[in-house]
Amino acid sequence: MSATDFVEEEGAVPAGFQPMERPGFVTNCQGVYVNLERRMVAARILPEHLNPLGIAHGGFLATLADTGFGTAIKLTAGSELPPATINLDMDYLSPALPGRWIEVHVQIHKLGRSISVASCDLLDGDKLVARGKGTFINNTRSLHGRVDQK
């Protein structure tokens, strides 16, 4: 049973989830939440997440998956910084509709010293919306300051 089963009122947020507050790109995405205890992110699909078809944009769902991966790997590894994405693959299986609560369930397959590999399911209750897999570099501190700032 997922947290969605307990969310009857549109806009309600399941217990244990709090707004995701971190610097960077994700702060521009409204409606994203984190549950630190469950090492999970989720989102309420809002009008600004929709594509012209009136369903969640694939780019938003990919961002949600990538954020879920980073959160789960960071918390599982006890890292100060989240990992950086090397590769991200997504399969979109059914539409994520406006107002729905979408949870990212991450399975970490390898948590190495430098590389991690994981997969995830994006679920609307029991309905599989999308599936993702990714490869990540864990030691992001070594990347800090190495990006050309020109």
N, C-alpha and C positions, 0 to 999 in steps of 0.2 A: 504494500500500500504506500503510495507516495503522498507528499505534502499536498498535491493537487486535490486529493480526495477531501481534504479539510477546508478547501477554499471554495465556498459557495458564492460569496459576495464578490462581484467583480471589483478588482482593485485591492482586495484583501491580500495581505502578505502572510504566509505561513509562519508559525512560531519558530524562532531560532534564526530567521533570516533578518539581515540588516542591510541598509543601502551600502553598496560597494563604494568606498571612498579611497581612491589611490590616485596619485598623480599620473598624468599621461592621457592617452587616447580614450580609455574606458570612461573617464569622467565626462566625456561628451555624449555618452550613451545613457539616456535616462532609463530608469526602471530596472537596473541591474542590481541584484542582491547577492550577498554571500552568507553562507552558514559555515562558520569556522569549525564548529564541532563536527559537522558532517563533511567538511572539506569540499564544499559544493557551491556552485554559483547557479543562479536562476534569474529569470526575467519575466515580467509581465509584458506581453506584446502590446505596445502603444502605437498610436497613429504614426509617429515619426519613424517607426521600425518597418513600415509597410512599403512594398513595391507597388507599381501601378496596377497590379492584379488584386490588391487589397489583402495580401498575405505577407507574412514576415519576409523581408528581403534576405536572400541567401548570404549576403555580406554581413548582415547583423547576426545571423545564426552562426556563421563562421567565427565572428568576433566573440560571441558568447562561448563557443566551444574552446577557442584559443585561451580565453580568460579562465575557463574552467580547468583546462589543462595546467596552466601556470599556477593557479591557486592550489590545486591538488598536489602538484609536484613540490612546490615551495613548502607547503605545510607538512607534507609527508617527510621531506628531506630535512626539515628544520632549518631551511635556508633563510638568510636575511633578504635576499633578492629573488624574484621569480626567474625561471629559466627563459632563455630566448628561443624562439621557434626556428628550427631548421627546415622543417617540412610540415605541411598541414594538408590533409586530404579530407574532403567532405562528400558525403552522399546525402542528397535531400530526398526523403521518402514519402512525406505527406505534408500538407500545408500547416503552418503555424498561424492560427487565426487571431485576429485582434481580440485583446482582453484575456487571452489564455495565459496560464502560468507554465513556463517551460523550464524544466530542470536539466542540468548537465550532470550526468552520472559518469564519472571517470574511472577507468580501470588502468592502473599503472602496471605495465608488463615488464619494464626494466627501469630500475632506479640506480643508475651507475654513478661513478665518481664524476664523469664529465658528460655523459649522454644519458638521456631518459627516453623511453618509448611508451606511449600510452594510446588508448582508444577511449571513445566516449559515445554515449547515447544521449540524445536530446529528446526528452520525454514530455508529453502533454498528458499527464496522468499515466495510463498504461499504453498510450499511443506513441509509437516510435515516429518522431518527426524527422530526425536526421541522425546520421552516424558519422563520426570523425575519427581520424587517427593522426598521430603526429610524432615527430622526433624533435628533441629539445636539447640544447646545450645548457648544462647546469651552472657552470662557473661563469656567471655573467659579470662578476666583479672584474674578470680579466678583460672584458669588452669595454668597461667603463672608461671613457676618455680616449678610446681608440678610434672612434668614429670621426671621420673627417668633418669638421664643423664649418667648412667653407660655404 
